[in-house]
Amino acid sequence: MNLHASRLPGALTRAAASALAVSLVGTVLVAATATPTAAADESLLSASGTTWRYLDDNTNPAGASADQRVWTTTAFDDSAWKTATGAFGAKRGAATGIGAAFPITTLLTQYIEGTTTDVPTFFFRTDVELTAADLDGVPAFEGEIVYDDAAIVYVNGEEVVRLGDDGREITENLQYHGNGRTDPVTGTFVVPSDAFEPGENTISVALYQDAPTSSDIYLDVRSLVPTHGEVRDVALNVGADETQANVAWFSTLPGAGEVQWARADGAGGEVDWPAAATSSSRSGTAADGATYHHATIAGLEEDSAYAYRVGSAATGWSEPTTFTTGTFGDEFSALFIGDAQIGASGNAANDATRWAANLDTMTALHPDTAFLISAGDQVENAGSTQQYTGFLAPRQMRELRFAVQDGNHDTASALYDQHYAMPNLSTEQRRDYWYAYNNVLVVAIDSNDSSTEQIAGHEAFLRDVVGTHGDAYDWVVVTFHHSLYSQAFHSRDTDVVRMRDALSPVFSDLGVDLVLAGHDHIYTRSYLMEGTTPVVPAAAPAEGDVLTPDEDQVLYLTGNSSSGSKFYDFDGAKPWTARWEQSREASYSDLDVTPTSLTVTTYATGSQRVVDQVTLEREDAAGPALDVETSARCLAGTAYVAVRATNTGDVPADVTLATPFGSRTFAAVAPGKAAYQSFSTRSVATEAGSVTVTGTLPDGGASSAQDVAYPAITCG
């Protein structure tokens, strides 16, 4: 490989390039069969070793040319441009202020001359010289880039990837576009090797500001290394029900892919892959130029271990991973987490490390958990492949089925849809979906879509899914990102208020039991809500509450941060809040499900301190409600103990009165009526004691029992 004069010494060695590639794509990498070449020994680009020619004077390098991409071609004359090495950037016109993670080597002219208006686009070019031997056997190159706010990468006049512009809204050289709400985004991109040719090749980058008032601009092209087919960002998602799992992954090479799986609870864990079950993937070009794949594993059996791998011989295979299915019965547990939001602290690596450690704690303490629910904002920057890698790096993301929500920090890039494969997606509502697990129906909606029309669409989806499937399940749970009843400031947001007013009555009408959400980074448990009206109990809410909701009463729970990357403070008393806590500790919730109860226990992850516990209990699970009175009296010199049990419930109940002096059962005591019996002690006196009153609902329903004291008495 002959490096052009613009490429300074200091190319990465092959070992260093491999280490960098692993840092980019996590631990699930297996290369496809290929013959290494000289190109594998070098990175074509590096942060400090590549000299770029660049233009930062608010002029269009293509001028009035009919071909506005002419500036990206090898023949273009850029001799009048400035030259320098990266990283390039500016913060309010200065070379400092973006942060320690984003150092600036070369200061860009941020403002149009004589103004404080941002230059909309900055243009960069550099050259590499390759031989046919350099390209032989190398199917693609993978790069790492840090950019703010959007970028398009060209090779020899052809666009190879655009970053921060999933909607392809950039149509001109000089144009404002991008997401200016975030720090510079660290991402990866893939360039097919056929974009290069033997001889001189020109790599160009157009860097876009999002607005005339953007505070900063940044570009650092850190590497471009050969890839021989690697699989990364493998995610094991929930399937349509407990017998399925969906799998999503990225491949650095285009081409068909598949998932293979087989039972792994025998034969020493060895898998005969040629004989394994197979399902082809649905694939497409990802926002970073890689290829994304979605596939489904079906026919799973309960209490079984399965090994699986994804990819192909052409694109590379992932390392085999094993997961277990657990029980398919009606008693199981699941985990719920609030915003992991990798990168929210300003240090994505630290956030990812804490997230992985917290997952280790959760799964070690709850080894039988069936699946994981995330309330959204998995990442801070929607377009950051680095942050997605951090979220998906823990082994649990490949070993434990999980469901995600589209948070407001996830929604600005197609990477969300490409990294996850959710089941039963709506054909009408963006990212609304549903799944079932054993005796629980879960309906997920995209709360980023919050206009009046979009909310009506969510309602139609909810009514269709719950109306069609709800009666087949013991519990109905709804999940989305924007909490309707939280204790932090987002509860005052216009979109949240609009959804609260519109959707809360729908949840009550449909008989939804539990709503799980995030967004506000503060643990909050609501009162039972009838539509938008809190049902405030006489006793103060406490840890361990057992609630018996009416059919139209719904419990709302807001998760705190699950990684510790960001917390929000208390925003003043809210009329709907039963309990809240903000100790600025990462937390999670364990959901324990039975046919008659759903218990949510929330823990501070590090200390395992119980933050709160609440149980939803079916009315028939609690047994009849009985008001019991006892008394003692004398009759003809004999002591008697009288017991009266009044049915205060809504349905008839069988009632048994049991005393030390005998018992009696009354069948079908109507609501408001009482079972009464006076028992003779056959003695002139009796000491104080107690009676046991048992109520049973009809047709073998639930029972309730209570012991009630009676006083001592002496007659004569």
Residue pairs with C-beta under 8 A, 6 or more apart in sequence:
1 38
1 39
1 41
1 42
1 129
1 130
1 131
1 134
2 129
2 130
2 131
3 11
3 42
3 128
3 129
4 126
4 127
4 128
4 129
4 200
6 50
6 51
6 52
6 53
6 83
6 126
6 127
7 44
7 45
7 49
7 50
7 51
7 126
7 127
7 128
8 48
8 49
8 50
8 51
8 85
9 49
10 46
10 48
10 49
11 41
11 42
11 43
11 46
11 49
12 20
12 42
12 43
12 46
12 223
12 225
13 41
14 40
14 41
17 40
17 41
17 42
17 43
17 223
17 225
17 226
20 43
20 144
20 223
20 225
21 29
21 142
21 225
21 227
21 230
22 29
24 142
24 144
24 188
24 232
24 385
24 386
24 389
25 188
25 230
25 232
25 233
25 250
25 252
25 389
26 232
26 233
26 389
26 392
26 393
27 319
27 393
28 231
28 232
28 233
28 234
28 318
28 319
28 321
28 398
29 230
29 231
29 232
29 316
29 318
29 319
30 230
30 231
30 311
30 316
30 317
30 318
30 319
31 227
31 228
31 229
31 230
31 316
32 139
32 228
32 229
32 253
32 311
32 312
32 313
32 314
32 315
32 316
32 317
33 313
34 137
34 138
34 139
34 228
34 229
35 136
35 137
36 137
36 228
37 133
37 134
37 135
37 136
37 137
37 138
37 226
38 131
38 133
38 134
39 130
39 134
39 135
39 138
39 226
40 138
40 226
40 228
43 223
43 224
43 225
44 128
44 141
44 203
44 224
44 225
45 126
45 128
45 143
45 203
45 221
45 222
45 223
45 224
46 222
46 223
47 85
47 86
47 87
47 220
47 221
47 222
47 223
48 85
48 86
48 105
49 85
50 85
50 86
50 126
50 221
51 83
51 84
51 85
51 126
52 83
52 84
52 85
52 86
52 88
52 124
52 125
52 126
53 78
53 81
53 82
53 83
53 124
53 125
53 126
54 81
54 82
54 83
54 84
54 88
54 106
54 108
54 122
54 123
54 124
54 125
55 61
55 78
55 81
55 82
55 122
55 123
56 82
56 108
56 109
56 119
56 122
56 123
57 109
57 113
57 119
58 112
58 113
58 119
58 120
58 174
60 68
60 173
60 174
61 71
61 76
61 78
61 123
61 173
62 68
62 69
62 70
62 71
62 173
68 172
68 173
69 154
69 157
69 158
69 159
70 76
70 157
71 78
71 123
71 125
71 173
71 204
72 125
72 154
72 156
72 157
72 158
72 202
72 204
73 156
73 157
73 202
74 127
74 156
74 157
74 200
74 201
74 202
76 125
76 202
78 125
81 123
81 125
84 105
84 106
85 105
85 106
86 105
86 106
86 219
86 220
86 221
87 102
87 103
87 104
87 105
87 106
87 146
87 218
87 219
87 220
88 104
88 105
88 106
88 107
88 108
88 122
88 124
88 207
88 217
88 218
88 219
88 220
89 95
89 98
89 102
89 104
89 106
89 107
89 108
89 148
89 184
89 216
89 217
89 218
89 219
89 220
90 104
90 107
90 108
90 109
90 110
90 216
90 217
91 97
91 98
91 104
91 215
91 216
92 110
92 215
92 216
93 110
93 111
94 107
95 104
95 107
96 104
97 216
98 104
98 183
98 184
98 216
98 218
99 183
99 346
101 183
101 346
101 347
102 146
102 183
102 184
102 218
102 220
104 218
108 119
108 122
108 217
109 119
110 118
110 119
110 216
110 217
111 117
111 118
111 119
112 118
112 119
117 212
117 213
118 176
118 209
118 211
118 212
118 213
118 214
118 217
119 209
119 217
120 174
120 175
120 176
120 208
120 209
120 212
121 173
121 174
121 175
121 206
121 207
121 208
121 209
122 206
122 207
122 217
122 219
123 173
123 204
123 205
123 206
123 207
124 204
124 205
124 206
124 207
124 219
125 202
125 203
125 204
126 202
126 203
127 200
127 201
127 202
127 203
128 196
128 200
128 201
128 203
129 199
129 200
129 201
130 196
130 197
130 198
130 199
130 201
131 198
132 198
134 198
135 193
135 196
135 197
135 198
137 228
138 193
138 226
138 228
139 192
139 193
139 227
139 228
139 229
139 253
140 190
140 191
140 192
140 193
140 226
140 227
140 252
140 253
141 190
141 191
141 193
141 224
141 225
141 226
141 227
142 188
142 189
142 190
142 191
142 224
142 225
142 227
142 230
142 252
142 290
143 153
143 188
143 189
143 190
143 191
143 221
143 222
143 223
143 224
143 225
144 186
144 187
144 188
144 221
144 222
144 223
145 151
145 153
145 163
145 186
145 187
145 188
145 189
145 219
145 220
145 221
145 222
146 184
146 185
146 186
146 187
146 218
146 219
146 220
146 222
147 163
147 164
147 184
147 185
147 187
147 207
147 218
147 219
147 220
148 178
148 180
148 182
148 183
148 184
148 185
148 216
148 217
148 218
148 219
149 164
149 177
149 178
149 179
149 180
149 208
149 209
149 210
149 214
149 217
150 162
150 163
150 164
150 165
150 170
150 177
150 178
150 179
150 207
150 208
150 210
151 162
151 163
151 164
151 205
151 206
151 207
151 208
151 219
152 159
152 161
152 162
152 163
152 165
152 170
152 205
152 206
152 208
153 159
153 160
153 161
153 162
153 163
153 189
153 191
153 203
153 204
153 205
154 160
154 202
154 203
154 204
154 205
154 206
155 191
155 195
155 196
155 201
155 202
155 203
155 204
156 195
156 196
156 197
156 201
156 202
157 202
158 195
160 189
160 191
160 192
160 195
160 289
161 189
161 190
161 191
161 288
161 289
162 168
162 170
163 185
163 187
163 189
163 287
163 288
163 383
164 177
164 178
164 179
164 185
164 208
164 383
164 413
165 177
165 178
165 208
166 287
166 383
166 412
166 413
166 414
169 177
170 177
170 206
170 208
173 206
175 208
176 208
176 209
176 210
176 211
176 212
177 208
177 210
178 208
178 209
178 210
179 210
179 381
179 382
179 383
179 412
180 209
180 210
180 211
180 214
180 215
182 380
182 381
183 343
183 346
183 381
184 216
184 218
184 220
185 381
185 383
185 384
185 386
186 348
186 384
186 385
186 386
186 387
187 288
187 383
187 384
187 385
187 386
188 288
188 290
188 385
188 386
189 288
189 289
190 227
190 252
190 288
190 289
190 290
191 224
191 289
192 254
203 224
205 219
205 221
207 217
207 219
209 217
227 252
227 253
228 316
229 251
229 252
229 253
229 311
229 314
229 315
229 316
230 251
230 252
230 253
230 316
231 249
231 250
231 251
231 310
231 311
231 315
231 316
231 317
231 318
232 249
232 250
232 251
232 252
232 290
232 389
233 248
233 249
233 250
233 388
233 389
233 392
233 419
234 247
234 248
234 249
234 310
234 318
234 321
234 392
234 397
234 398
235 247
235 248
235 249
235 392
235 397
235 398
235 402
235 419
235 420
235 421
236 245
236 246
236 247
236 321
236 323
236 397
236 398
236 399
236 400
236 401
236 402
237 245
237 246
237 247
237 248
237 401
237 402
237 403
237 404
237 420
237 421
237 422
237 423
238 245
238 246
238 371
238 401
238 402
238 403
238 422
238 423
238 435
238 437
239 245
239 246
239 296
239 297
239 298
239 300
239 401
239 423
239 435
240 423
240 424
240 435
240 436
241 435
241 436
241 437
242 300
242 302
242 325
242 328
242 370
242 436
242 437
242 438
243 298
243 299
243 300
243 301
243 328
244 296
244 297
244 298
244 300
244 423
245 296
245 297
245 300
245 323
245 401
246 294
246 295
246 296
246 297
246 421
246 422
246 423
247 259
247 293
247 294
247 295
247 296
247 297
247 308
247 310
247 421
248 292
248 293
248 294
248 418
248 419
248 420
248 421
249 257
249 292
249 293
249 310
249 311
249 318
250 286
250 290
250 291
250 292
250 293
250 418
250 419
251 257
251 290
251 291
251 292
251 293
251 311
251 315
251 316
252 290
252 291
252 315
252 316
253 291
253 314
253 315
253 316
254 285
254 291
254 315
255 291
255 312
255 314
255 315
256 280
256 281
256 283
256 312
256 314
256 315
257 280
257 281
257 283
257 291
257 293
257 295
257 310
257 311
257 312
257 315
258 278
258 279
258 280
258 281
258 295
258 310
258 311
258 312
259 278
259 279
259 281
259 295
259 296
259 297
259 308
259 309
259 310
260 273
260 276
260 277
260 278
260 308
260 309
260 310
261 276
261 277
261 297
261 306
261 307
261 308
262 271
262 272
262 273
262 275
262 276
262 277
262 306
262 307
262 308
263 304
263 305
263 306
263 307
264 271
264 305
264 306
264 307
264 322
265 304
265 305
269 307
269 322
271 307
271 320
273 309
277 297
277 299
279 295
279 296
279 297
279 298
280 295
281 293
281 294
281 295
281 310
282 293
282 294
282 295
283 291
283 292
283 293
283 294
284 291
284 292
284 418
285 291
285 292
286 292
286 414
286 415
286 418
287 383
287 413
287 414
287 415
287 418
288 385
288 415
291 315
292 418
292 419
293 310
294 421
295 310
295 421
296 421
296 423
297 306
297 308
300 306
300 325
301 325
302 325
302 326
302 327
302 328
302 329
303 324
303 325
303 326
303 327
303 328
304 324
304 325
305 322
305 323
305 324
305 325
306 322
306 323
306 324
306 325
307 320
307 321
307 322
308 320
308 321
308 322
308 323
309 317
309 318
309 319
309 320
309 321
310 317
310 318
311 317
311 318
321 395
321 398
321 399
322 399
323 398
323 399
323 400
323 401
326 332
326 368
326 369
326 370
327 368
327 370
327 438
328 438
329 438
330 438
330 439
330 474
330 593
330 594
330 595
331 593
331 594
331 595
332 368
332 370
332 437
332 438
332 593
333 366
333 368
333 369
333 370
333 590
333 591
333 592
333 593
334 369
334 370
334 371
334 372
334 373
334 437
334 590
334 591
334 593
335 362
335 366
335 369
335 371
335 372
335 373
335 588
335 589
335 590
335 591
336 372
336 373
336 375
336 516
336 557
336 559
336 588
336 589
336 590
336 591
336 600
337 372
337 373
337 374
337 375
337 559
337 562
337 588
337 589
338 375
338 518
338 521
338 558
338 559
338 560
338 561
338 562
338 587
338 588
339 375
339 376
339 377
339 378
339 407
339 518
339 519
339 521
339 559
339 561
339 562
339 563
339 565
339 566
340 351
340 355
340 374
340 377
340 378
340 379
340 391
340 561
340 562
340 563
340 565
341 351
341 377
341 378
341 379
341 380
341 407
341 409
341 561
341 563
341 565
341 566
342 348
342 351
342 352
342 355
342 378
342 379
342 380
342 387
342 388
342 390
342 391
342 563
342 565
343 351
343 379
343 380
343 381
343 384
343 386
343 387
343 390
343 565
344 351
344 377
344 380
344 409
344 561
344 563
344 565
344 566
345 351
345 564
345 565
345 566
348 380
348 384
348 386
348 387
348 390
349 390
351 390
351 563
351 564
351 565
352 387
352 389
352 390
352 391
352 393
354 563
354 564
354 565
354 586
355 390
355 391
355 394
355 562
355 563
355 565
356 393
356 394
358 562
358 563
358 564
358 586
358 588
358 605
359 394
359 396
360 394
360 396
361 605
361 606
361 608
362 369
362 588
362 605
363 369
363 396
363 400
365 608
366 590
369 400
369 590
370 401
370 437
370 438
371 400
371 401
371 402
371 403
371 437
372 396
372 400
372 401
372 402
372 403
373 402
373 403
373 442
373 479
373 516
374 402
374 403
374 404
374 405
374 518
374 562
375 405
375 407
375 479
375 480
375 481
375 516
375 517
375 518
375 519
375 559
376 404
376 405
376 406
376 407
376 408
376 410
376 480
376 481
376 518
376 519
377 407
377 408
377 409
377 410
377 481
377 518
377 519
378 388
378 391
378 404
378 407
378 410
379 387
379 388
379 390
379 391
379 409
379 410
380 387
380 409
380 565
381 387
381 409
382 409
382 410
382 411
382 412
382 413
382 415
382 416
383 412
383 413
383 415
385 415
388 415
388 419
391 397
392 419
403 422
403 435
403 442
403 444
403 479
404 420
404 422
405 444
405 446
405 447
405 479
405 480
405 481
405 518
406 416
406 431
406 446
406 448
406 481
407 448
407 481
407 518
407 519
408 448
408 481
408 482
408 519
410 416
411 446
411 448
417 431
422 431
422 433
422 435
422 444
423 433
423 434
423 435
424 433
424 434
424 435
425 431
425 432
425 433
426 432
426 433
426 461
428 457
428 460
428 461
429 445
429 446
429 449
429 454
429 457
429 458
429 460
429 461
430 446
430 449
431 444
431 445
431 446
431 449
432 443
432 444
432 445
432 446
432 457
432 458
432 461
433 444
434 441
434 442
434 443
434 444
434 465
434 469
435 442
436 442
436 469
436 473
438 593
439 473
439 474
439 475
439 593
439 595
440 473
440 474
440 475
440 476
440 477
440 593
441 465
441 466
441 469
441 470
441 472
441 473
441 475
441 476
441 477
442 477
442 478
442 479
443 461
443 462
443 465
443 466
443 476
443 477
443 478
443 479
444 478
444 479
444 480
445 458
445 461
445 462
445 478
445 479
445 480
446 458
446 480
446 481
447 480
447 481
447 482
447 495
447 499
447 517
448 481
448 482
449 455
449 457
449 458
450 482
450 495
450 496
450 498
450 499
452 498
452 502
455 498
455 499
455 502
455 503
458 503
459 502
459 503
459 506
462 478
462 506
462 507
462 510
463 506
463 510
466 476
466 510
466 511
466 512
467 510
470 476
470 510
470 511
474 593
474 595
474 596
475 513
475 514
475 593
475 598
476 510
476 511
476 512
476 513
476 514
477 512
477 513
477 514
477 515
477 516
478 507
478 512
478 514
478 515
478 516
479 515
479 516
479 517
480 515
480 517
481 517
481 518
481 519
482 490
482 493
482 495
482 496
482 499
482 517
482 519
483 490
483 491
483 496
483 517
483 518
483 519
483 520
483 524
483 556
483 558
484 491
484 496
484 499
484 500
484 503
484 504
484 515
484 517
484 556
485 491
485 500
485 524
485 526
485 529
485 556
485 558
485 574
485 576
485 577
486 517
486 519
486 520
486 522
486 524
486 558
486 574
487 520
487 522
487 524
487 558
487 570
487 571
487 574
487 577
487 580
487 582
488 520
488 521
488 522
488 524
488 568
488 569
488 570
488 571
489 520
489 568
489 571
490 496
490 519
490 520
490 568
491 520
491 571
491 574
492 571
500 532
501 532
504 529
504 531
504 532
504 554
505 531
505 532
507 515
507 554
508 529
508 530
508 531
508 552
508 553
508 554
509 552
511 551
511 552
512 554
513 549
513 554
513 555
513 598
513 616
514 554
514 555
514 556
514 557
514 598
514 600
514 616
515 554
515 555
515 556
515 557
516 557
516 559
517 556
517 557
517 558
517 559
518 558
518 559
519 558
520 558
520 568
521 560
521 561
521 566
521 567
521 568
522 558
522 560
522 567
522 568
522 569
522 570
522 580
522 581
522 582
523 558
523 559
523 560
523 580
523 581
523 582
523 587
523 602
523 611
523 612
524 556
524 557
524 558
524 577
524 579
524 580
525 541
525 555
525 556
525 557
525 558
525 577
525 578
525 579
525 580
525 612
525 614
526 534
526 555
526 556
526 557
526 576
526 577
526 578
527 534
527 535
527 536
527 537
527 541
527 576
527 577
527 578
528 534
528 535
528 547
528 549
528 553
528 554
528 555
529 535
529 553
529 554
529 555
529 556
529 576
530 550
530 552
530 553
530 554
531 552
534 575
534 576
535 553
541 578
541 579
542 579
543 579
543 610
543 612
543 613
544 613
544 614
544 615
545 578
545 613
545 614
545 615
546 614
546 615
546 617
547 555
547 614
547 615
547 616
547 617
548 617
548 618
548 619
548 621
548 622
549 555
549 616
549 619
550 619
555 614
555 616
556 576
557 589
557 600
557 602
559 587
559 588
559 589
560 567
560 581
560 582
560 585
560 586
560 587
561 567
561 586
561 587
562 586
562 587
562 588
562 605
563 586
564 584
564 585
564 586
567 582
567 584
568 582
569 582
570 580
570 582
579 612
579 614
581 611
581 612
583 604
583 611
585 604
585 605
585 606
585 607
586 604
586 605
586 606
587 602
587 603
587 604
587 605
587 611
588 602
588 603
588 605
589 600
589 601
589 602
589 603
590 600
590 601
590 602
590 603
591 598
591 599
591 600
592 598
592 599
592 600
592 601
595 618
596 617
596 618
596 620
596 621
596 702
597 615
597 616
597 617
597 618
597 621
598 615
598 616
599 613
599 614
599 615
599 616
600 612
600 613
600 614
600 615
601 610
601 612
601 613
602 610
602 611
602 612
602 613
603 609
603 610
603 611
604 611
618 702
620 697
620 701
620 702
621 702
622 702
622 704
623 695
623 696
623 697
623 701
623 702
623 703
623 704
623 705
624 647
624 649
624 651
624 653
624 655
624 695
624 696
624 697
624 703
624 704
625 647
625 648
625 649
625 695
625 704
626 645
626 646
626 647
626 648
626 649
626 653
626 655
626 693
626 695
626 704
626 706
627 645
627 646
627 648
628 643
628 644
628 645
628 646
628 691
628 693
628 706
628 708
629 643
629 644
629 646
629 708
630 641
630 642
630 643
630 644
630 691
630 708
630 709
630 710
630 711
631 641
631 642
631 710
631 711
632 639
632 640
632 641
632 642
632 686
632 710
632 711
632 712
632 713
633 639
633 640
633 642
633 678
633 713
634 640
634 713
634 715
634 716
637 684
637 715
637 716
638 680
638 681
638 682
638 683
638 684
638 715
639 680
639 681
639 683
639 684
639 685
639 686
639 713
639 714
639 715
640 678
640 679
640 680
640 681
641 659
641 661
641 678
641 679
641 681
641 686
641 689
641 691
641 710
642 676
642 677
642 678
642 679
643 657
643 659
643 676
643 677
643 678
643 679
643 691
643 693
643 708
643 710
644 674
644 675
644 676
645 655
645 657
645 669
645 674
645 675
645 676
645 693
645 695
646 672
646 673
646 674
647 653
647 655
647 669
647 670
647 671
647 672
647 673
647 674
647 675
647 695
648 671
648 672
649 671
650 671
651 671
651 697
651 698
652 668
652 669
652 670
652 671
652 698
653 668
653 669
653 695
653 696
653 697
653 698
654 665
654 666
654 667
654 668
654 669
654 695
654 696
654 697
654 698
655 665
655 666
655 669
655 675
655 693
655 694
655 695
655 696
656 663
656 664
656 665
656 666
656 693
656 694
656 695
656 696
657 663
657 664
657 665
657 666
657 675
657 677
657 691
657 693
658 691
658 692
658 693
658 694
659 679
659 689
659 691
660 689
661 679
661 680
661 681
661 682
662 679
664 675
664 677
666 675
668 698
669 675
684 714
684 715
684 716
685 712
685 713
685 714
685 715
686 712
686 713
687 712
688 709
688 710
688 711
688 712
689 709
689 710
690 707
690 708
690 709
690 710
691 707
691 708
691 710
692 705
692 706
692 707
692 708
693 705
693 706
693 707
693 708
694 703
694 704
694 705
695 703
695 704
695 705
696 702
696 703
697 703
